[in-house]
Amino acid sequence: MLVVRTIAELRTAIQENKSKQEKSTVGFVPTMGYLHEGHASLMRRAAAENEVSVLSIFVNPIQFGPNEDLDRYPRDEQRDLALAENCGIDIVFLPSVEMMYPQETKTKVVVAQMTASLCGASRPGHFDGVTTVVSKLFHMVQPDRAYFGMKDAQQVAVLQQMVYDLNMSVELVPCPIVREEDGLALSSRNVYLSEDERAQALVLSQSLQLVQEWLAVEPVLTTAALADRIRTYINGSPLAEIEYVEVVAFPSLQPLAASFPMSERNTDVLIALAVRFGTTRLIDNRLLQAVQ
Ligand code: AMP
């Protein structure tokens, strides 16, 4: 496994790896590091499905708001490199902020509408930072496939729209959410949780699990009733502070009417949650397949 820190080294490394085989595809996994089994599932898949696999680790300042956790975002380069090697990654790109942004970027990639709701509502500018850095990374790596976790379902939808609108020649591969044994979705931010918060954080995955049971008994539950039940369940946990509970069409992220019965969904439906425990913000979601 090769570790590179400059864009020039990255380009050379990819060219050299590609030229080892006549026909080779490049699989790319962009991350912010502090890697866990969720990231590992993406890396293993990128390594298995492509001749050349590239991981990037970059805590991207422009996707953090002024009062967010940029300065305390967890980092462990040595552990990350060991896990990447174990997953079969060929090239790790570890750029500095100066390498990615030698000056304040005057160019931004902005996906409209879909970034105004859900996480975009409470994190203004966040998705502009994501689409801008992912575009930059796509230009540097020129991957055939890029792997993203459905843990960040809105991010997947927004990036798919960007790739479509800008005719980027990369296939986005959405990958399933990896969870702890008790259901908590893996996240680099889980380390911020106190013992009590960690225990109560289970209400996210539990409420999403209950949706299945509620719909089995009452398939005609409306969007509003479903969201209400989830809110009530989460509010049963005293440390939980709900930021949003949303039921929207996927991947358009269009809202569904409050009175819309779930049994009539003819698109996939995303149930997305953001809940704060103290200063830690957790997200989770579940995708319901279209009925018709
Ligand atoms: P991050 O380092 O948080 O920016 O995440 C990098 C990539 O890993 C993103 O595509 C995430 O959606 C994905 N990811 C993070 N957590 C998980 C998880 N629990 N399961 C699957 N993918 C994940």
Boltz pocket constraint, residues with backbone or C-beta under 6 A from the ligand:
constraints:
  - pocket:
      binder: B
      contacts: [[A, 30], [A, 31], [A, 32], [A, 33], [A, 37], [A, 38], [A, 39], [A, 41], [A, 42], [A, 147], [A, 148], [A, 149], [A, 150], [A, 151], [A, 152], [A, 175], [A, 176], [A, 177], [A, 178], [A, 179], [A, 185], [A, 186], [A, 187], [A, 188]]
      max_distance: 6.0
